[in-house]
Amino acid sequence: MTMKKPGGHTLPELMVALCIMAILAAVAIPSFVGTIATQRSNSAANDVYAALTRTRSEAIKRNVEATLRPNTVALWQFGWSMPNPGNAAQKLDDHAAIPSATIAGPDSVVYLPNGRIKGNSALGFNIVVAGAQRCVLIDLSGRPYQKSSAC
């Protein structure tokens, strides 16, 4: 009668497998951190873009000036709002803070009834999340657009 060797893995085999998994994880984690930061900056830029588009749309629809302003002076990362042009106590849009982002932008954005921005220079928002940058620009015609770099 022959003795059958018990199944399973030895401790050295298990340790080699764990070392290989640890090396692969150490190589993959930094790339995931960069990807997550890029996605968060894209998300914040999309939120700003959507708020600008809505503000422009409200100005055109209501045929009045519509304003988008930060909740804290010049600090857009703490959220923003669009007061109702007919009743300043009521907000048409109110966005919460984005804690992981730094958003530099103008003091406010005012859209005229024709959809153009008030003023004679284009405006921009520079969005940074963990080193990943995104830019939302508004041309003089009032149309916002994004680019995947700093302003």
Residue pairs with C-beta under 8 A, 6 or more apart in sequence:
9 17
33 130
34 131
34 132
36 130
37 129
37 130
37 131
37 132
38 132
40 100
40 101
40 129
40 130
40 132
41 101
41 127
41 128
41 129
41 132
41 133
41 134
42 134
44 98
44 101
44 103
44 127
44 129
44 134
45 125
45 127
45 134
45 135
45 136
45 146
46 146
47 95
47 98
48 76
48 80
48 103
48 105
48 125
48 127
48 136
48 144
49 136
49 144
49 145
49 146
51 68
51 80
51 82
51 93
51 95
52 68
52 109
52 136
52 138
52 144
53 144
54 82
54 92
54 93
55 66
55 67
55 68
55 82
55 93
55 109
55 111
56 66
56 111
56 115
56 142
56 143
56 144
58 66
58 82
58 85
58 92
58 111
59 65
59 66
59 85
59 111
59 112
59 113
59 115
60 111
60 113
60 114
60 115
62 85
62 86
62 113
63 113
64 85
64 86
64 113
65 85
65 110
65 111
65 112
65 113
65 118
66 82
66 85
66 92
66 110
66 111
67 82
67 83
67 85
67 108
67 109
67 110
67 111
68 80
68 81
68 82
68 93
68 108
68 109
68 111
69 80
69 81
69 82
69 83
69 107
69 108
69 109
70 76
70 78
70 79
70 80
70 105
70 107
70 108
71 78
71 79
71 80
71 81
71 97
72 78
72 79
73 107
74 105
74 107
75 103
76 103
76 104
76 105
76 125
77 97
77 98
77 99
77 101
77 102
77 103
78 97
79 94
79 95
79 96
79 97
79 98
80 93
80 94
80 95
81 91
81 93
81 94
81 95
82 91
82 92
82 93
82 94
83 89
83 90
83 91
83 92
84 90
84 91
84 92
100 129
100 130
101 127
101 128
101 129
102 127
102 128
102 129
103 125
103 126
103 127
103 128
104 125
104 126
105 123
105 124
105 125
105 126
106 123
109 117
109 123
109 138
110 117
110 118
110 119
111 117
111 118
111 142
112 118
112 142
115 141
115 142
116 140
116 141
116 142
117 123
117 138
117 140
117 142
120 140
121 140
122 137
122 138
122 139
122 140
123 137
123 138
124 135
124 136
124 137
124 138
124 151
125 135
125 136
125 137
125 151
126 133
126 135
126 150
126 151
127 133
127 134
127 135
127 136
128 150
133 148
133 149
133 150
134 146
134 147
134 148
134 149
135 146
135 147
135 148
135 149
135 150
135 151
136 144
136 145
136 146
137 144
137 145
137 146
137 147
137 151
138 144
138 145
139 145
